[in-house]
């Protein structure tokens, strides 16, 4: 009797049969209780005069007291292998250390060879029993609220990369009817989050008054029980569709248990034993399953068909969809890099260089990128999708960068030709160098026309070509010293050049010794 727990009605039935004169062997044959336990019960019943048909049967409370006394009277014949460590185990359990960790520590520190089951039995005996937490069933009116959550979906092949990728379920469940919308997505980004909300509202044909969510980064940027910070993009979506956001306290998923159960139902009722060609095929099958099976089942809590309840009662009470739904967009806070670009989704977009080092607001849609300094629009670009690409406006760059980009080789040649043939000759020789690019050198030479004038630059280039030294340093010194204004002696065959007549420091032997 000490090894089994007998219900009170079973013991009362046995006492009735004992009063009728049935022997223990006959009662044991019926399977109600063993002969040994029947003998102990008959002894206790005789002591309390329960076998007298003239006396009333004992109450259930008296029988429970009897069972408790018999349990305490029976000594425990088993001695735990952890008897010497029970005090240490109780101390560790009070510190919140889990049983498997305690078992590993006993094996490591004390050479314990027993199993984890022995540790678990000690924990059940010495660990403090936590009182169950009381909760309250949340009651919602039709159309009042919906709960939203993500769940892990099936692995699928990415049509772009060909790799097997993980997917997610987006689930929105109406709290009153339990009708739901579900969609398989690739990620949990803000744009995906907002697009799924729009698809769900279109699926329901209306908008619930309140959306109950957890603290996902795509919705809540700062999780807090009192003052949560809503993602700016999600706040715009709520304003456009006229619903309010109700974020659950951190680490408390029970506050949205309706959608948690909905996610589990999809995982167990839809995913197993199904094959999907691609994500579109999976979403098609999922929506058909919701309409045909999930929507028409008898819900375990409401005992009604969710789809019937939704169509007959809840759908007319939802808020109307806006005539002009809000544009799906994502707000971020990028910092301007030294190259006057900000980064979004691994692509780069230029802003005026005066904003370098500042943190701006970036609003991204499916087609455009708008960048704001507080409330002032400073740049607009088409949306890029190829990672590493950049959208650059020339006017956003500093002047020296604009000059480098706009004053290319052809521009330099055209400018030099307009100044004169000697300037064009200098530029042509510099660009003909097989080692150096000389683009910056040519740009700086042409920029000398602004400090001096084109006529003097042309004369300086002529003198530099006369002495075969078409370099920036030589031309700059000629202009600074005014040598361009001195006349050049014409080159004749008799006089020859410096090199044909022996050079400045090289003379033939006849001239040297004569």
Buried (B, 14 or more C-beta within 10 A) or exposed (E): BBEEEBEBEBBBBBBEBBBEEBEBEEBBEEEBBBEEBBBBBBEBBEEEEBBEEEEEBBEEEEBEEBBEEBEEEEEEEEEBBBEEBBEBBBEBBEEEEEBEEBBBBBBEEEEBEEEBEBBBEBBEEBBEEEEEEEEEEBEBEBBBBBBBBBBEBBEBBEEEEEEEEEBBBBBBBBBBBBBBBBBBBBBBBBBBBBBBBBBBBEBBEBBBBBBBBBBBEBBBBEBEEEEBEBBBBBBBBBEBBEBEBBBBBEEEEEBBBBBBBBBEBBBEEBBEEEEBEEBEEBBEBBBEBBEEEBBEBEBEEEEBBBBEBBBEBBBEBBBEBEEEEBBBBBBBEBEBBEEBBBBBBEBBBBBBBEBBEEEBBBBBEEEEBBBBBEEEEBBEBEBBEEEEEEBBBEEBBEEEBBBBEEBEEEBBBEBBEEBBBBBBBBBBBBBEEEEEEBBEBBBEBBEBBEEBEBEBBBBBBBBBBEEEBBBBEBBBBBBEEEBBEEEEEEEEEEEEEEEEEEEEEEEEEEEEEE
